[in-house]
Each structure stands twice: as C-alpha cells, then as structure tokens.
Amino acid sequence: MKFALFGEDPAALEVAEAVSVSTAHELVLVCEVAGSPIAQFTGLRDTVEWESLLHHPQVDAVIVARHPDLDLHAERLRKLFQAAMPMIVVHPACESIVCYELDMIRKDTGGIVYAHCPGQAHQGFRALREIVADDASPLGPIQQVSFDRSLHDQHRIEVTMQLARDVQLIRQMVGEVTSVSAISATRDAENYANLNVNLTTASGTLVRWTAGPVDRQPEGRLVVTGSTGKAVLLMPTDQSPWRMECTGRKPAEFAGDGEPQQVLEQFTSLVQSGKQADSWTDACRSGEVADTVAHSLRRGRTIDLYGEVPSEESTFKGMMAAGGCAMLMLSFVAVLLASVAEAIGLAGWIDRIIDGTGIGLLSFARSEYWLGWLLALLLVFLLLQTLKLVFAGGGKTKIQ
C-alpha cells in the first residue's frame, strides 16, 4: 500500500517511519513536513499541495498528523473525509463536535478511517488490559483507577489533548464514561495547571485523572486497584520501555517500537476487508469526555454523559422538535392576539385600513384569513416531516 504523510507530530512520524522501512508498504509523498526527520530519512521532499492528496493517483492512504490550528485542520479533514480517502488520523484531531460531524460524513461516504491513539496499541497497555479482562485476574474486581500525567505544557489545549488520549485508554479498559467532574487549581480558563478530573464508568468504576508539573521526565502513571491486588503501569513519553508491576506477577518491561507496526496491521486489515471500523466513533466519544471538562469547570458541578452519537436522523428530529415547540408557542400567541384584536375592535380597524389602501396584495392580512393562514402554516410544518423519508439513505456509497 502506498502512503502519503500529511503534517508532522511524533505519533504520525512513527507510523510514517514504520511505513518507510516496511516491505509491504511504501511512503511515496510527504506534505507540510519539510523540516521533519522523516523527509530526510526517506529522501522525499515536500513538493505537493495538500489538496492533491484528495485524488492523487499514487496514493492509497494518508497518515494525517495533528495541526496546531484546529479550525484549519477541521476544514481540511472535512474535504479528506468527503473524498472517502482511507486515512490513519492521529487522535485527537479536533474538537469532539467536529469529530462527530466528520463521523457522519464518514458513514455517508463509506470511507475507512483509523483513529490512532498513541499508547493504545503499546505492548504494555495491551498486557495490562488483558490482566483486567481476565476472569482469573490477580487483581479481582476493579474498584478504582488512578491516572497521573506529568506535562511540560499545561495549557488548556495540550492538557485536553492528553486527556482525550488517556480517556481512550480508560474506556478500552473499564468501559464507557457516564459522568465527569473537574477541579482546577486556577480560575484561568486557558491554564489547566494541576487539573483533577473524576470520571465514573457505566460499571461503577471510579477513575481519577490528574495533570501535574514535570518532576524529571514527562510520563504517565496508571494504577488499577482491585479487591485483591493492584497493577501499576509506568508510561514514559520518550523511547524508554514501559514498566508494569502487578500483584502475583514479576515486574515486566515492554518496548514501544512495535506499536506503529500494530497500527499499520490493523489499518491494512480494515482496508482489505472494506469494512468501516468503530475506532473513529470511539475517538469521538473520548474527545467528548475531554471537552466536557471545560463545562464542568465553568459550571462547578458534575456533568452526566449519555453516550448518544449524533447523526443526520437525530439532528433532523431535534430540529423538527424545536420547530414544533416554536410553532405551538407562536400559534398560541397568534390566537391570543387575534382574540384580543377582535375584542377591542382592532381587527375591524385593520380591515378598514386595508380596504382604504386599495392594494389587493394586502388582502391576505384581513382578519377573516388569520385562522386560515395559521392552519396553512401548521400544515406546511407537518409536511416538512416527510423530508426524512425523501432523503433517507441518499448519497451513501458502499465499499465493494
């Protein structure tokens, strides 16, 4: 498979480098990565405009890195999703509301998108996940999860990005998040120093996630506590191996050099099967949990999550429900005003003004027509409900 690299961040560069050394794949194009080591390593140069990736004859799939300009990145992703280009997109790519919009485009066009969450395919995390899922686990039933992150940059965007990635790991291990409660040491909306987030899962497991300053080297520390034991996974952000200590087992170290290959294998399997995966939808949900932190901090309370996935159908129903409520309110007000106008003689005064003007176009405003116009408006609104049937399933493309 021939890949193009669009943008540069550590996660995307690792996958691109795995492609470049693979015998089954080839990195043929790079875009907006002129200063990247991968460009020097492969001998490729940044010579194409990003729009050419939409239908480039030499490109089978695109590795999409994160971009600091979220609005610009979102607009580019919309075009890539609409072109149904197979992609590996580094998570999180944008705000959750935009992710859900892209998800609707993906489902409509049938594109194959793999959301790459750094750490999810790491040998260390997969080993811990297997221990938690094992019925004979030495940990017993999981009671609490603690996730501590030390970060150099504690700006809101960077902390939210890391939280979105860690929530993806948490959801893969202990299930869906149903509520979010956040506390910060500062009232600065752009500074998340010493952020403390409490999550509750559908199974009742309590999860505590914290972002703190760096002591020596940025890393993550994931602690899973059960009724009979505890597992601790240390996750350095450099190339050092991850280390896990678990009750009843010997300490173990796990190298991360195999994660990019795992990502390539999973993505290739999706493309060959022609089936859409749920990884992008999962990434949307993880991003939603991370974005909810800002609402919790602003309101100072716990925010419940219901796991509803936006779709064109649900959006249509929401708009029609809102429109119906507005229509009923306007109808009530219109009937009330018409009754008052009739009682005080205002309706007859308006009719005399219309008759006096001699303008035929104003005859529709005569008082005897008011009820008819109201009923016609309600009928038009009811007919709009059939639009869902007219456009249902339109424009969808099936992958052969």
N, C-alpha and C positions, 0 to 999 in steps of 0.2 A: 504494500500500500504506500502511496506517495503522499507525504505530509508537507504542509506549509506551517511555519511558525509565525504567529501574528502577535507582536508585542513581546515584552520580556518581564518576567518575575522569576524568582528561584524555582517555584514549582513547575512552571511551564518550561523553563530551561532544562530541568532534569529530564522531563519527558522527551523534549526535543533531542537531547543528547543520547537518550536511550534509543530513539529512532535512528540517529545517525550511525550508531555502532551496530545496529541490528542487521541481520542478513535477510530478513523478511520484509523490511520496510526501508524507505528512503526519504530523507529530508531534501526537498527539491527547491523550496522557496523560503525566504525569510522576509518579513515586513515589519518595519519600525523596530528593528533590533540591531541597528548598525554598530552600536557600541558594545554589543554583547559578546562574551567569550565564545558562544556557540557559533557565531558568524565566522570568527577566526578559526575555530576548530574544524569546521566543515568546508571552509573556503568559499562559502556563499556570501553574497553581498546584498544589501538592502536596495534592490533596484526596481521594485514593483510598487504600485499604489495599492492600498488595501482593497479598493473596490474590485480589482482584478481577481481577487480570491473568490468572488461570488460564483464565477463560472469559468475558472481557469482550466484549460484542457489537461494540464499536467498535474493537477492537484485532486487527490481523492478525499482528503480530510484536512482539517485545520486545527492546530493547537492554539487556543486563544488564552493569552495571559490577562492578568488584571491590568487596569488602567487607572491612574490617579484621578482623571476627570470622569466621574461616574455618569454624568449626563451624555457626554460624547461617546463613552463606551456603550451605554444603553442604546443609543441611536444606531451604532454600528452593529450591535448584536441583533437588533430588530431586522436589519437587512440580511444578515447571515442566516437567521432563523427562517425568514421568508424564502430564501433561496434553497432551503432544505439541505444545506451543506452539512455533512457529517462533521462533528466537532468534539474535541476534548476541551472543555471550558473550565478554567481554574475557579474554584469556589472560595469565597463569594464573588460573583461577577458584578452585582449591582444591588440596589435595594430590593427588598422582598416583593413589593408591589409590582416592580418592573419584572422581576423573575416570574411572577405568576402570569403577567401579560405575555412574556416570552413563552411560557409553558402552553398557553392557549394557541399561540402561533405554531409551536412545535407539534401539537396534537392535530392541528388543522392541516399542516403541510406534510406531516409524516416524517419529519426529519429525525435523525438519530443524534442525540446529544448526550455526552457522558460528562457529568459534573465531577471534576477531580478535586477531592478534598484531601489536602496533604495530611498524611498520617493514617487515613482510613485503611489503606492497603499495606501499611507497615507491618512487618512480621511481629513486632512487639504488641501492637494493638490487637492484631488477629489472635495472638496467643492468649491475651487477657480476655478477649471476647469469648473464645472457646471455653475458658475456665468458668466464666459467668454463666454460659448457656448449658454447661454440663450438669446433668441431674445429680451426679455424684461429686459435685464440686466441693473441695475442702472449705470453701467459704460459707456454704449453707445459703439459705435465702438472703438475698441482698437487702440490706436495711438502709444504707446510706452511701452516697458517692461524693467525694470531695475532689475538686479540680482546681489546682492553683497554677496561675500563669504569672511569670515574671517577664515584663516587657520594657524595652528601652523607651518606646514611644507610647505614651498613654493618652494620646489624642482620641477623641470620640470615634473617628472613622477607623483607626487602626485597632482599637480595643474591640469595636463591634465586629470587625472582620475576623479577629482571632476567636471571639466568642461564637460567631456563626460556624466556624470550623470545628470548634470543640463541642458545640451542641450537636453537630452531625455525628461525632463520635459517641456522645452520650446517648443519642436516640438509637444508634445502632446497637448499643449495649443494653440499655434498660428500658427502651420503649419511648412512646410519644410523650412530649411535654404538654401538660394541661394548664399550668399556671406559672407566672413569672412575677417575682418581686425583687426589686433592685434598690440598693442603698449606695450612695457615693459619698466620699469624704469631702467633696467640694460641691458648691452650687453652680459652678461653671458648666454650662451645657455642653461645651466643647472639650472639657477636660474630664476624663474618667479615671483619675488617679484613685487607687485603692477601691475600685469598684467591687461591690459584693452582690452577687446575684443568686437568689434562691429559686430553684426550679422544683416542680412537683410533676411526677410522671403519672401516666394512667394506671400503673400498677401500684401507686402509692409510695414509690421510692423517692426519698428526698435527695436533691443534688445541690451542692454548694459550689459555686464558681467564683473565684476571686482573681483580680488583676492587681499585681503589686509591682514595686520597683525591682530592678535587677540587682542581685547581690554580687554574683561573679559573671555568670553566663546566662542569657535568656533560656528558659526551659519551662516545661510543664511537669506537673506532679499530679498524677491521677491515683487516687486512693479509693478502693472499693472495699467496703466493710460489710461483712455478712454476719449471720448469727453465730458462726463457729470459726471464723477466720478473717483474714484481711490480705489484700493484694495491693502492692504499691508499684506503679509504673513510672519511671523517670524518663522524660522525653526531652533531651537537649535539642536545641534548634540548629546546631551545627552538624557536622558529619559524624559526631560521636555515636556509638551504639546506644540504643535504649536498654535500660536495665530494669528487670522486674524481680521483686521479692514477693513470694506468696506462701501463706501458711501451708505446711506439709510438703513443700517443694523446695528444691535447691534454687538459689539465685541464678538468673539466666540473663544473657545479653543478646540483643538482636540488632543486626546491622540493617540499615535502611536502604542499602544500594539496590535491593530487589524491588522496591516499591514502584519505580517508573515502569519496569517490565510488567509488573502485575497490572498496572493501568492500561498499558498497551494491549495485553492479552484480553482483558475484559472488554475494551473498546472494540478490538478486532472481532471478538466473538459476537458482539451486538451487530456490527456491520454485516457480518457473514450471515447471521440469522435473519436480518432485515426487520427485527422487532424493536419497537421503542422500549426503552428502559425507564425505570422509575427513579433513576438517580437524580435527574433534574428536578422532579417534583419533591423528592426528599430534600434537596438543597434549598428549594423554595421554602419549605417548612422550617428548616433550620435557620434560614435567614430571617424568617418572620419572628421566630423566638428572639433572635438577637435584636431585631429592630424594635421589639416590644419593650426592651429595657428603657428606651428613651421615654415612652409613655408612662411606664411605672415610676420613673424618677420625677417626671413632671407632675403626675397626679399624687404621688406619695402613697400608693397603695398597690395591692396585688392585682395583676391583670390575668383574667382567665382566657385560655385559648380553646377553641372548639374544633380545630382540625379541619375546617371547611376549606375546600380547594375551589378558588374562583374559576368559573367557566363562562362561556358565552351564554349558556342557558340560565345560569344563576344570575348573571348580570342583567339579562333581559327581564327575568322575573322580578328582580329588585327594582328596576326602572319602572316596570308596569305597576308594581305595588305602590311605589312612591307616587307615580302619576295618578293612580286610582284614589289614593288618600287625598291628594291635592284637588282632584276633580270633585270628590264628595264635599270637601270643605267649601270649594268655590260654589258648588250647587246650592249648598245650604245658605251661604251668604247672598247668592243671587236671588233665591226665592224670598229671603227675608227682606232684602232691599226692594224687590218688586212689590211685596205686600205693603211695605211702608209707603212707597211711592204712590200706590193705588189709594191707600187710606187718606193721605194728605192732599190728594189731587194732583200730585206731581206728574203722574203718568199722562193725564189729560193735557197738562201744560206742555209736556214734551211733544205729544202728538200734534198740538196746535202749531208749535214751532216748526215741526217737520212739514206740516201742510202749508205753512206760510212761506217756507223757503221755495217750495215748488220743485225741489230736487228729488227726482224719483229714486236715486240711488240710496237715499236715506230712509226709504220706506221700510227697509228691513229692521229698523230700530223702533218701529211702532210698538206700543205696549202689548198689543194682542199677539205679537210674534215672539215675545220674550220666552215664553214657555216652550214654543216650538224649537227655537234656537238652542235652548238648554238641552232638550231631548236629543236634538241632532248631534250636539257635541258629545253627549254620553254615548250615542250610537257609534260615532267615529272612534271613540276610545275603545269600545268593545271590539270593533273590527280590527283595531291595531293588535289585539291579542293573537290574531291568526298569522301575524308575520313570522312567528316562531315556526309554524308549520310550513310556510312558504320557503324559508331559508334553511330549514333543518337539514344538516348534513351537506350543505352546499360547499363546494370548493375543497373538499377533503381529497387528499391524494394518498392512495395506498401504495406501500412499498412492495415491489414484486420480489 
